[in-house]
Structure formats: C-alpha cells, structure tokens
Amino acid sequence: MPHIYPVSDLKNNLSQLSEICRKEHEPVYLTRRGHGELVLLGIEEYECMLAKLKTTEEEDAEIEALWVSEIQERYRAIQEGTVTCIPADEAMRQARERLRPFGNTSWQPCTRNAGRDTGRNA
C-alpha cells in the first residue's frame, strides 16, 4: 500500500517518514492540496534505481546497434541482389531470436542487504 502524506509532514514528521523509507524500502509520496508534489526515497533504493537505469540505457544502446546492423545487412543484400524473400512472421521471428539475449531486461526489486552500511548518516 503506498505511503501518502501531506507535504507539511515533511517538516513535522521527518523522522517518521525517513523511517518508513529505510525500514520498508518503499517511497513516501508527499502531496500539496491533494496533488503529488515530492517523493522521498531511501538512499539504497535510490542508488539501486540509478544502477538499473544505467543498465537499461546500456542495453537499449546494444539493441539499437543490433537493429542498425540488421538494417545494414538487409540493405547490402538488396544492393547485391541476394535478397531472399521470407514471410513477415518469419522475419519477425528471426529478429526476435537475435534480440533474445536482451529479453530479460524487466525491472527487478533491489536486493536488500540487511544492516548494510551505506556510509551515510541517516
């Protein structure tokens, strides 16, 4: 269940909100006049989120490079007159097969190291 509090609680109950982030490893959403304003997130979850984002960006670049390579290969075959016509569903199957190593890129929850010291004061 999401933790939603008015932004005024940031001033009045910072310790409680911080504890929710640290102990439950969940964000706290802060609202102003019923609309989302801020999100508090524990440093461990924040660092994990950044690491996942970096990994995803790197994988996206690799996938894009594969598609460019595929396009160049097909264009070269057209120019050389060595094109083999295949049904569209077969072409998609082949493309998916080449991208299979990147198929497991879904977001996973951060692994939590109980008692891990991040080197920062809470």
Rosetta blueprint (number, residue, H / E / L):
1 M L
2 P L
3 H E
4 I E
5 Y E
6 P E
7 V L
8 S H
9 D H
10 L H
11 K H
12 N H
13 N L
14 L H
15 S H
16 Q H
17 L H
18 S H
19 E H
20 I H
21 C H
22 R H
23 K H
24 E H
25 H L
26 E L
27 P L
28 V E
29 Y E
30 L E
31 T E
32 R E
33 R L
34 G L
35 H E
36 G E
37 E E
38 L E
39 V E
40 L E
41 L L
42 G L
43 I H
44 E H
45 E H
46 Y H
47 E H
48 C H
49 M H
50 L H
51 A H
52 K H
53 L H
54 K H
55 T H
56 T H
57 E H
58 E H
59 E H
60 D H
61 A H
62 E H
63 I H
64 E H
65 A H
66 L H
67 W H
68 V H
69 S H
70 E H
71 I H
72 Q H
73 E H
74 R H
75 Y H
76 R H
77 A H
78 I H
79 Q H
80 E H
81 G L
82 T L
83 V L
84 T L
85 C L
86 I L
87 P L
88 A H
89 D H
90 E H
91 A H
92 M H
93 R H
94 Q H
95 A H
96 R H
97 E H
98 R H
99 L H
100 R H
101 P H
102 F H
103 G L
104 N L
105 T L
106 S L
107 W L
108 Q L
109 P L
110 C L
111 T L
112 R L
113 N L
114 A L
115 G L
116 R L
117 D L
118 T L
119 G L
120 R L
121 N L
122 A L
